[in-house]
């Protein structure tokens, strides 16, 4: 076993050497790359030459290179003599892929050839990654040598849609952060910003004909709790121009017919009841829909689209279309009249009518509708784009009917989910399982089983950053008085490095995608994030080998962050930035005594690599919800023990919650439980039970009748220690 581990380690190291000499650490990995033995060094006399039509790309490269190097990089149109320069040209040979480029680095020149401005821009992003990571700093780096290793690169993406969805509706992010996010995308050649501007909890786009959309719909709460915001039309023009220069297409999402409480609160006549509502301060999916039976609804949308399309040149408009509940339509005389006139049997068909009518409204502007996979239904005649998020079968249905698909699968690319279930992980969406970096990298936009003939209709893939966690409470929200931008840092943490994995999945040919290779290449990118001022999740140390010996275990670790160090502990307590530095294999008597963390600096480090104790004997009682230790029990007085059940409650049905003692001097007495959804009590089970060396009536039941995707579920149990607080154990949940 030991010999095998040594052999695998040798192969891994050898593979790493071959990889680094052959293809550097570029992400996404180019289609073809060869080293040529030369090198080019930037200096104070280096110029940037450009062919007519490429001045903007030259200016962007100049702006990227100048701060860290301190060099001016004079710009000039192409001339005969071009020594010591970066030369940008158009190349018509890339007719098959307008985003393709060639990049050649020799001793006296960097030559960039692109099919279009987009291709040239992507070549510059590759060039930046070939320079030392400090090139991303905005401050002068005096001692740095700016050398680029010689290489010949030919590159082009495999998919035309390489996107990220930014949810600014549920929580408002400033214009400045949106611009920064575009830079983060452009770094990895992502080219679609899906801008989620409308939801129940906020309307973020200024529509001048309907001022209440932003004076009312953009804000929630009252007094000191009031929060929100919106983008003026001038803001949008700036965002779109900034994105266009970086080859990012900004696609607005104007939700309909559901997720529209912000619009309904602004103009009550848009809904079926006409009642006055308020914009919510806690996350939930409103039952209010646009009334499909009133012509005033379509007049309103026509006006909104007219102003929206004047701001966004994209050929796409995202209409949402997901999670509509038809209660209001069923009770609305206007909607029922429409249903009868159209000879429809179900309210679901009214949504198909709604979507088809909107499709015709936007068609005159040359727009194609995009919607979540719920829009892919029979009756949608013109071509549309189905964004597949949970029902993979809709991808086949879409392409079979002549539509297009983009994969935004919640199991792979919903980056508001945590990367792990390690205790201490940041608060994040838990209605889906954690999405590790490796899981994100395993996304295949073609899915398994899709016929290759449908390849032209699979446009690509997209990642999502939903912000509903900000309206599950106040933990993540910014402290304006301290100028604390914790929401932005939180989104950075969720985005990087998974966004890099998504980029490679969308760009690099499938046959060249390789997880171990990507895991090695990403090691140097964390330094780039540091210099650029981007947040990120520090990866946990990797377990290279775990050898059992007669008196314990020998552990070998791998550091996944260039420039960082591993620190570890062997006493059963979590490692800290002050723990011993890992320099070689570590021997421990018990695996549960070992913890290790990746330390970038004393303020930035990873969650631990550790070996949790198992609860195998409790498997019949379902999945672990939480543990409790003596410090969390108040003593002989009953007090609340709060249990997060979000992500473990997965649908309607009856659930069993059980308490199990594992150690301590006292049993745990339980008086009962209360169940909450988004902070609102929805059930309880009040009876006395206990768990200790013996257990009695320690199982509690509750029923979920109105499950909502993304809702937060919490259980509060009244507990005490029978004789003291010295009790430890765990809580489990099972669906009957």
LINQUIWO-V681876 format. One line per field, one symbol per residue. ss: DSSP state (H for helix, E for strand, C for the rest). psi: psi as a letter, one per 30 degrees, with the letter a starting at -180 (. if undefined). burial: b if it has 24 or more other ideal C-beta (glycine too) atoms within 12 Angstrom, else e. A space follows every 50 residues. Layout:
ss: ???
psi: ???
burial: ???
This chain:
ss: CHHHHHHHHHHHHHHHHHHHHHHCCCCCCCCEEEEEEEEEECCCCCEEEE CCCCHHHHHHHHHHHHHHHCCCCCEEECCCCCCCEEEEEECHHHCCCCCC EEEEECCCEEEEEECCHHHHHHHHHHHHHHCCHHHHCCCCCCCCCCEEEE EEEEECCCCCEEEEEEECCCCCCCHHHHHHHHHHHHHCCCCEEEEECEEC CEECECCCCCCHHHHCCCEECCHHHCEECCECHHHHHHHHHHHHHCCCEE EEEEEECCCCHHHHHHCHHHCCCCCCCCCCCCCCCCCCCCCCCCHHHHHH HHHHHHHHHHHCCCCEEEEECCCCCCHHHHHCHHHHHHHHHCCCCCHHHH HHHHHHHHHHHHHCCCCEEEEEHHHCCCCCCCCCEEEECCCCHHHHHHHH CCCEEEECCHHHHECCECCCCCCCCCCCECCCCCCCHHHHHCCCCCCCCC CHHHHHHEEEEEEEECCHHHHCCCCCCCEHHHCECHHHHHHHHHHCCHHH HHHHHHHCCHHHCCHHHHHHHHHHHHHHHHHHCCCCCCCCCEEEEEEEEC CEEEEEEECCCCCCEEEEECCCCCCCCCCEECCCCEEECCHHHCEEEEEE ECCEECCCEECCCCCHHHHHHCEEEEEECHHHCCCCCCEEEEEECECCEC CCEEEEEEEEEEEECCCEEEEEEEEEECCEEEEEECCCEEECCCEECCEE EEEECCCCCCCCEEEEEEEEECCCCCEEEEEEEEEC
psi: eeeeeeeeeeeeeeeeeeeefegahkkkklekkklgfalkkkaffkljkk lkfgeeeeeeeeeeeeeeegleikkklkaekhlhlkkklljffgffjfgl lkkkjafgkjkkkleaeeeeeeeeeeeefflkffffkglkjegkkikkkk ljkklklfkfjjlkkjjgefkkkleeeeeeeeeeeeeggkgjjjjjfkle gkjgkkjffiffeffefgklllbffklallkleeeeeeeeeeeefghkkj jkjjklfahgeeeefeiffflefglkllklfkkljkfklkjffkffeeee eeeeeeeeffejfkfkkkgcglhkkgeeeefkeeeeeeeeefhlelfefe eeeeeeeeeeefefggkkkkllfffjlkfjelkljkjjffjfffeeeeee ggalkkjhkffegjgfllflgkkfkkklkgfllkjleeeeffkjffakfk kffgeffjeblklkjkgfffggageflljefghjhfeeeeeeeeekgeee eeeeefekkeffkjeeeeeeefeffeeeeeefgkllkkkkkkjeljkkae gbkkkklkkgjkfllkkllggflkllfflkkkfakkklekeffkkklkje lffjlllkkljkklhefgefgblkellkleffkfbfkklkjkkjgkfejg akakkkkkkkkellfklkkkfllkkkkhfkkflljjlkllkbflkkhgkk klkkfikkkflkkkkjkjllkefagiklalklkkk.
burial: eeeeeeeeeeeeeeebeebeebbbbbbbbbbebebeeeebbbeeebbbbb beebebbbbbbbebbbebbebebebbebeeebebbbbbbbbeebeebbbb bbbbbbebbbbbbbbbbbbbbbbbbbbbbbbbbbbbbeeebeebebebbb bbbbbbbbbbbbbbbbbbbbbbbbbebbbbbbbbbbbbbbbbbbbbbbbb bbbbbbbeebebbbebbbbbeeeeeebbbbbeeebbeebbebbbbbbbbb bbbbbbbbbbbbbbbbbbbbbbbeeebbbbbbbbbbbbbbbbbbeebbeb bbebbbbbbebbebebbbbbbbbbbbebbeebebbeebbeeeebeebbbb bbbbbbbbbebbeebebbbbbbbbbbbeebeebbbbbbbbbbebbbbbbe bebbbbbbbbbbbbbbbbbbbbeebbbbbbbbebbbbbbbbbbbbbbeeb eeebeebbbbbbbbbbbbbbbbeeebbbeeeeeeebbbbbbbbbbbbbbb bbbbbbbbeeebbeeebbbbbbbbbbbbbbbbebbbbbbbbbbbbbbeee eebbbbbbbbbbbbbbbbbbeeebbebebeebeebbebeebebbbbbbbb eeeebbbbbbeeeeeeebeebbbbbbbbeeebbeeeeeeebbbbbbbbbb eeeebbbbbbbbebebbbbbbbbbbbbbbeebbebeeebbbbeeeeebbb bbebeebbbbbbbbbbbbbbbbeebbbbbbbbbbee
